Amino acid sequence: MSGRFTESIVEDAALAWIEDLDYAVLYGPDMLPDDDALTSR
């Protein structure tokens, strides 16, 4: 590890904290409904 403080370090820590609070962590696109109207613009 280079000792750099990056966004991914903060994100990973926040997601771990959220999971510790018994919340589900989901990938953003997986939360969208399966509707082509949302993606075809």
C-alpha distance matrix in Angstrom:
0.0 3.8 5.6 7.7 10.1 11.3 14.4 12.9 11.2 14.8 16.5 15.0 15.8 19.2 20.1 19.4 21.6 24.2 24.3 24.8 27.8 29.2 28.9 28.3 25.4 26.6 25.5 27.6 29.7 30.6 32.4 34.8 38.2 39.2 41.3 41.5 43.0 39.7 38.0 40.9 41.6
3.8 0.0 3.8 5.4 8.9 10.4 14.0 13.5 12.1 15.2 17.4 16.7 17.4 20.5 21.8 21.5 23.4 26.0 26.5 27.1 29.8 31.5 30.9 30.4 27.3 28.4 27.1 28.7 30.8 32.1 33.8 35.9 39.5 40.5 42.4 42.3 43.6 40.3 38.5 41.3 41.6
5.6 3.8 0.0 3.8 6.5 9.2 12.8 12.9 10.7 13.3 16.1 15.6 15.5 18.6 20.4 20.0 21.4 24.2 25.1 25.3 27.9 29.9 29.5 29.4 26.5 28.0 27.0 28.5 31.0 32.3 33.5 35.8 39.5 40.8 42.6 42.9 43.9 40.4 39.0 41.9 42.1
7.7 5.4 3.8 0.0 3.8 6.0 9.8 10.6 9.1 11.4 14.1 14.3 14.7 17.2 19.1 19.5 20.8 23.2 24.4 25.0 27.3 29.3 28.4 28.2 25.1 26.3 25.0 26.1 28.6 30.2 31.3 33.4 37.1 38.5 40.1 40.2 41.1 37.5 36.0 38.9 38.9
10.1 8.9 6.5 3.8 0.0 3.8 7.1 8.5 6.7 8.0 11.1 11.9 11.9 14.0 16.3 16.9 17.8 20.1 21.7 22.3 24.2 26.4 25.5 25.5 22.5 23.8 22.8 23.7 26.5 28.1 28.9 31.0 34.7 36.4 37.9 38.3 39.0 35.3 34.2 37.2 37.1
11.3 10.4 9.2 6.0 3.8 0.0 3.8 5.4 5.4 6.8 8.8 10.2 11.2 12.8 14.6 15.9 17.2 18.9 20.5 21.7 23.5 25.3 23.9 23.5 20.2 21.1 19.7 20.4 23.0 24.8 25.7 27.6 31.4 33.0 34.4 34.6 35.3 31.7 30.5 33.4 33.4
14.4 14.0 12.8 9.8 7.1 3.8 0.0 3.8 5.4 5.2 6.1 8.6 10.0 10.5 12.2 14.2 15.4 16.4 18.3 19.9 21.3 23.0 21.1 20.7 17.3 18.0 16.6 17.0 19.8 21.6 22.3 24.2 27.9 29.7 31.0 31.4 32.0 28.3 27.3 30.3 30.3
12.9 13.5 12.9 10.6 8.5 5.4 3.8 0.0 3.8 5.4 4.9 5.9 8.4 9.7 10.3 12.0 14.0 15.1 16.2 18.1 19.9 21.2 19.5 18.6 15.2 15.9 14.5 15.7 18.3 19.7 20.8 23.0 26.7 28.2 29.9 30.4 31.4 27.8 26.7 29.9 30.4
11.2 12.1 10.7 9.1 6.7 5.4 5.4 3.8 0.0 3.8 5.5 5.3 6.2 8.6 10.0 10.7 12.4 14.3 15.5 16.6 18.7 20.4 19.4 19.1 16.0 17.6 16.9 18.4 21.3 22.3 23.2 25.7 29.3 31.0 33.0 33.7 34.7 31.1 30.1 33.4 33.9
14.8 15.2 13.3 11.4 8.0 6.8 5.2 5.4 3.8 0.0 3.8 5.5 5.2 6.1 8.6 10.0 10.6 12.3 14.3 15.3 16.8 18.9 17.6 17.8 14.9 16.7 16.4 17.4 20.7 21.8 22.0 24.6 28.2 30.3 32.1 33.0 33.6 29.9 29.4 32.8 33.0
16.5 17.4 16.1 14.1 11.1 8.8 6.1 4.9 5.5 3.8 0.0 3.8 5.4 5.1 6.1 8.5 9.8 10.5 12.2 14.1 15.5 16.9 15.1 14.8 11.6 13.0 12.6 13.6 17.0 18.0 18.3 20.9 24.5 26.6 28.4 29.4 30.2 26.6 26.1 29.5 30.0
15.0 16.7 15.6 14.3 11.9 10.2 8.6 5.9 5.3 5.5 3.8 0.0 3.8 5.5 5.2 6.2 8.6 9.9 10.6 12.3 14.4 15.6 14.4 13.9 11.0 12.8 12.9 14.8 18.0 18.3 19.0 22.0 25.4 27.3 29.5 30.7 31.9 28.4 27.8 31.3 32.2
15.8 17.4 15.5 14.7 11.9 11.2 10.0 8.4 6.2 5.2 5.4 3.8 0.0 3.8 5.5 5.2 6.2 8.7 9.9 10.5 12.7 14.6 14.1 14.6 12.3 14.9 15.6 17.4 20.8 21.0 21.2 24.4 27.7 29.9 32.1 33.5 34.5 30.9 30.6 34.2 35.0
19.2 20.5 18.6 17.2 14.0 12.8 10.5 9.7 8.6 6.1 5.1 5.5 3.8 0.0 3.8 5.4 5.1 6.2 8.6 9.8 10.8 12.9 11.7 12.5 10.3 13.1 14.1 15.3 18.9 19.2 18.8 21.9 25.3 27.8 29.8 31.4 32.1 28.5 28.6 32.2 32.8
20.1 21.8 20.4 19.1 16.3 14.6 12.2 10.3 10.0 8.6 6.1 5.2 5.5 3.8 0.0 3.8 5.4 5.0 6.2 8.6 9.9 10.9 9.4 9.3 6.9 9.7 11.1 12.9 16.4 16.1 16.1 19.4 22.6 24.9 27.3 29.0 30.0 26.5 26.6 30.3 31.3
19.4 21.5 20.0 19.5 16.9 15.9 14.2 12.0 10.7 10.0 8.5 6.2 5.2 5.4 3.8 0.0 3.8 5.4 5.1 6.2 8.8 10.0 9.8 10.3 8.9 12.1 13.9 16.2 19.5 18.8 18.9 22.4 25.5 27.7 30.3 32.1 33.3 29.9 30.0 33.7 34.9
21.6 23.4 21.4 20.8 17.8 17.2 15.4 14.0 12.4 10.6 9.8 8.6 6.2 5.1 5.4 3.8 0.0 3.8 5.4 5.0 6.5 9.0 9.2 11.0 10.3 13.9 16.0 17.7 21.3 20.7 20.1 23.6 26.6 29.2 31.6 33.6 34.5 31.0 31.4 35.2 36.1
24.2 26.0 24.2 23.2 20.1 18.9 16.4 15.1 14.3 12.3 10.5 9.9 8.7 6.2 5.0 5.4 3.8 0.0 3.8 5.4 5.2 6.9 5.8 7.7 7.5 11.1 13.6 15.1 18.7 17.8 16.9 20.4 23.2 26.0 28.3 30.6 31.3 28.0 28.7 32.5 33.5
24.3 26.5 25.1 24.4 21.7 20.5 18.3 16.2 15.5 14.3 12.2 10.6 9.9 8.6 6.2 5.1 5.4 3.8 0.0 3.8 5.3 5.1 5.1 6.2 6.6 10.4 13.3 15.6 18.7 17.3 16.8 20.5 23.1 25.5 28.3 30.6 31.8 28.6 29.2 33.0 34.4
24.8 27.1 25.3 25.0 22.3 21.7 19.9 18.1 16.6 15.3 14.1 12.3 10.5 9.8 8.6 6.2 5.0 5.4 3.8 0.0 3.8 5.3 7.3 9.5 10.4 14.2 17.1 19.3 22.5 21.1 20.5 24.2 26.7 29.2 32.0 34.4 35.5 32.3 32.9 36.7 38.1
27.8 29.8 27.9 27.3 24.2 23.5 21.3 19.9 18.7 16.8 15.5 14.4 12.7 10.8 9.9 8.8 6.5 5.2 5.3 3.8 0.0 3.8 5.7 9.0 10.7 14.3 17.5 19.1 22.5 21.0 19.8 23.4 25.7 28.5 31.1 33.7 34.5 31.3 32.4 36.2 37.3
29.2 31.5 29.9 29.3 26.4 25.3 23.0 21.2 20.4 18.9 16.9 15.6 14.6 12.9 10.9 10.0 9.0 6.9 5.1 5.3 3.8 0.0 3.8 6.6 9.3 12.7 16.2 18.1 21.0 19.0 17.9 21.6 23.5 26.2 29.0 31.8 32.8 29.9 31.0 34.8 36.3
28.9 30.9 29.5 28.4 25.5 23.9 21.1 19.5 19.4 17.6 15.1 14.4 14.1 11.7 9.4 9.8 9.2 5.8 5.1 7.3 5.7 3.8 0.0 3.8 6.4 9.6 13.1 14.6 17.6 15.8 14.4 18.0 20.1 23.0 25.6 28.3 29.2 26.2 27.4 31.2 32.6
28.3 30.4 29.4 28.2 25.5 23.5 20.7 18.6 19.1 17.8 14.8 13.9 14.6 12.5 9.3 10.3 11.0 7.7 6.2 9.5 9.0 6.6 3.8 0.0 3.8 6.3 10.0 12.0 14.6 12.4 11.5 15.3 17.4 19.9 22.8 25.4 26.6 23.8 24.7 28.5 30.2
25.4 27.3 26.5 25.1 22.5 20.2 17.3 15.2 16.0 14.9 11.6 11.0 12.3 10.3 6.9 8.9 10.3 7.5 6.6 10.4 10.7 9.3 6.4 3.8 0.0 3.8 7.0 9.2 12.2 10.7 10.4 14.1 16.8 19.1 21.8 24.0 25.3 22.2 22.7 26.5 28.0
26.6 28.4 28.0 26.3 23.8 21.1 18.0 15.9 17.6 16.7 13.0 12.8 14.9 13.1 9.7 12.1 13.9 11.1 10.4 14.2 14.3 12.7 9.6 6.3 3.8 0.0 3.8 6.2 8.6 6.9 7.1 10.7 13.5 15.6 18.3 20.4 21.9 18.8 19.2 22.9 24.7
25.5 27.1 27.0 25.0 22.8 19.7 16.6 14.5 16.9 16.4 12.6 12.9 15.6 14.1 11.1 13.9 16.0 13.6 13.3 17.1 17.5 16.2 13.1 10.0 7.0 3.8 0.0 3.8 5.9 5.5 7.0 9.8 12.9 14.5 17.0 18.4 20.0 16.9 16.6 20.3 22.1
27.6 28.7 28.5 26.1 23.7 20.4 17.0 15.7 18.4 17.4 13.6 14.8 17.4 15.3 12.9 16.2 17.7 15.1 15.6 19.3 19.1 18.1 14.6 12.0 9.2 6.2 3.8 0.0 3.8 5.4 5.5 7.4 11.0 13.0 14.8 16.2 17.2 13.8 13.8 17.6 19.0
29.7 30.8 31.0 28.6 26.5 23.0 19.8 18.3 21.3 20.7 17.0 18.0 20.8 18.9 16.4 19.5 21.3 18.7 18.7 22.5 22.5 21.0 17.6 14.6 12.2 8.6 5.9 3.8 0.0 3.8 5.3 5.5 8.8 9.9 11.8 12.8 14.3 11.2 10.8 14.5 16.4
30.6 32.1 32.3 30.2 28.1 24.8 21.6 19.7 22.3 21.8 18.0 18.3 21.0 19.2 16.1 18.8 20.7 17.8 17.3 21.1 21.0 19.0 15.8 12.4 10.7 6.9 5.5 5.4 3.8 0.0 3.8 5.6 8.0 9.1 12.0 13.8 15.7 13.1 13.2 16.8 19.2
32.4 33.8 33.5 31.3 28.9 25.7 22.3 20.8 23.2 22.0 18.3 19.0 21.2 18.8 16.1 18.9 20.1 16.9 16.8 20.5 19.8 17.9 14.4 11.5 10.4 7.1 7.0 5.5 5.3 3.8 0.0 3.8 6.5 9.2 11.5 14.0 15.1 12.4 13.4 17.1 19.1
34.8 35.9 35.8 33.4 31.0 27.6 24.2 23.0 25.7 24.6 20.9 22.0 24.4 21.9 19.4 22.4 23.6 20.4 20.5 24.2 23.4 21.6 18.0 15.3 14.1 10.7 9.8 7.4 5.5 5.6 3.8 0.0 3.8 6.4 8.0 10.4 11.3 8.6 10.0 13.6 15.6
38.2 39.5 39.5 37.1 34.7 31.4 27.9 26.7 29.3 28.2 24.5 25.4 27.7 25.3 22.6 25.5 26.6 23.2 23.1 26.7 25.7 23.5 20.1 17.4 16.8 13.5 12.9 11.0 8.8 8.0 6.5 3.8 0.0 3.8 5.6 8.9 10.0 8.5 10.4 13.4 15.9
39.2 40.5 40.8 38.5 36.4 33.0 29.7 28.2 31.0 30.3 26.6 27.3 29.9 27.8 24.9 27.7 29.2 26.0 25.5 29.2 28.5 26.2 23.0 19.9 19.1 15.6 14.5 13.0 9.9 9.1 9.2 6.4 3.8 0.0 3.8 6.6 9.0 8.5 9.6 12.0 15.1
41.3 42.4 42.6 40.1 37.9 34.4 31.0 29.9 33.0 32.1 28.4 29.5 32.1 29.8 27.3 30.3 31.6 28.3 28.3 32.0 31.1 29.0 25.6 22.8 21.8 18.3 17.0 14.8 11.8 12.0 11.5 8.0 5.6 3.8 0.0 3.8 5.4 5.8 7.5 9.3 12.2
41.5 42.3 42.9 40.2 38.3 34.6 31.4 30.4 33.7 33.0 29.4 30.7 33.5 31.4 29.0 32.1 33.6 30.6 30.6 34.4 33.7 31.8 28.3 25.4 24.0 20.4 18.4 16.2 12.8 13.8 14.0 10.4 8.9 6.6 3.8 0.0 3.8 5.3 5.4 6.1 9.5
43.0 43.6 43.9 41.1 39.0 35.3 32.0 31.4 34.7 33.6 30.2 31.9 34.5 32.1 30.0 33.3 34.5 31.3 31.8 35.5 34.5 32.8 29.2 26.6 25.3 21.9 20.0 17.2 14.3 15.7 15.1 11.3 10.0 9.0 5.4 3.8 0.0 3.8 5.6 5.4 7.6
39.7 40.3 40.4 37.5 35.3 31.7 28.3 27.8 31.1 29.9 26.6 28.4 30.9 28.5 26.5 29.9 31.0 28.0 28.6 32.3 31.3 29.9 26.2 23.8 22.2 18.8 16.9 13.8 11.2 13.1 12.4 8.6 8.5 8.5 5.8 5.3 3.8 0.0 3.8 6.0 7.5
38.0 38.5 39.0 36.0 34.2 30.5 27.3 26.7 30.1 29.4 26.1 27.8 30.6 28.6 26.6 30.0 31.4 28.7 29.2 32.9 32.4 31.0 27.4 24.7 22.7 19.2 16.6 13.8 10.8 13.2 13.4 10.0 10.4 9.6 7.5 5.4 5.6 3.8 0.0 3.8 6.2
40.9 41.3 41.9 38.9 37.2 33.4 30.3 29.9 33.4 32.8 29.5 31.3 34.2 32.2 30.3 33.7 35.2 32.5 33.0 36.7 36.2 34.8 31.2 28.5 26.5 22.9 20.3 17.6 14.5 16.8 17.1 13.6 13.4 12.0 9.3 6.1 5.4 6.0 3.8 0.0 3.8
41.6 41.6 42.1 38.9 37.1 33.4 30.3 30.4 33.9 33.0 30.0 32.2 35.0 32.8 31.3 34.9 36.1 33.5 34.4 38.1 37.3 36.3 32.6 30.2 28.0 24.7 22.1 19.0 16.4 19.2 19.1 15.6 15.9 15.1 12.2 9.5 7.6 7.5 6.2 3.8 0.0
